[in-house]
């Protein structure tokens, strides 16, 4: 009950912010919330399951493109389009995961990188279906129960999505499945010896997180009412990875911190130093990885340890008392 109230309070607070912002600030705020949702789900895949996959952002794009195509070209109503998009994301995730999870480390990264690049090629060469290099535009979110959801109220939808992603991933992390994923990440051989089906665990983790990315993509599709291949390029896939690493891999708080910091940083630096902000941005990421390998959330952990009172000293037994006790023994 306490957890439910905490999520409700967070939803009210985060939604209220949307009603206080201007149009430009609202657009930035919406995309920040979506990046946080992506970082949370990717943290489970990379930080907890130990799978270095560059396809996560591609499923974000698959979700966005699929729901737009199903609504505008196939003429499906919104509820059916949502269900069909989730099914497409799950099916494609299984197609990628079943062969790719036989690989590990660098080879898994290469396989998913190839899938991400193939996705961009399909978008560019998709003709009228995907809109080619120009993408798809001039559409809008269908009315929901006769009500048009737009403006700050659509931000509320994004807030609910982000908190739902946080709740789902948090529940998975605390469950037996989350413990199995950590065991597979740390030592697959030992996990298998304890009865964990390593390959099945990897496939399930990959599929769930890819589906969550697809759902976030569906919501993103109606933020700007446009989707194009450039948005889902490889640079954003690497940015998502850096968000998790810089914030603190394996920690949800670290993923949120990394997403907020790396998304907001260009907006802060660009007015100050112009186009040189990309250089400063890169230097910061390198320094963070070199000098804080546990992520910036590690600084918080260190500060918390310093705040804790030192353990109480053990009572010293006087020498005479010790002799008496030995004599009694």
ABEGO torsion letter per residue (X at the ends): XAAAAAAAAAAAAAAAAAAABBAAAAAAAAAAAAAAAAAAAAAAAAAAAGBBBAAAAAAAAAAAAAAAAAAAAAGBBAAAAAAAAAAAAAAAAAAAAAAAAABBEAAAAAAAAAAAAAAAAAAAAAEAAAGEAAEBBGBBBBBBGGBBBBEAAAAAAAAAAAAAAAAAAAAAAABAAAAAAAAAAABAAAAAAAGBBAAAAAAAAAAAAAAAAAAAAAAAAAAAGBBBAAAABAAAAAAAAAAAAAAGBGBAAAAAAAAAAAAAAAAAAAAAAEAAAAAAAAAAAAAAAAABAAEAAAAAAAAAAAABBBBBBBBBBBAAAAAAAAAAX
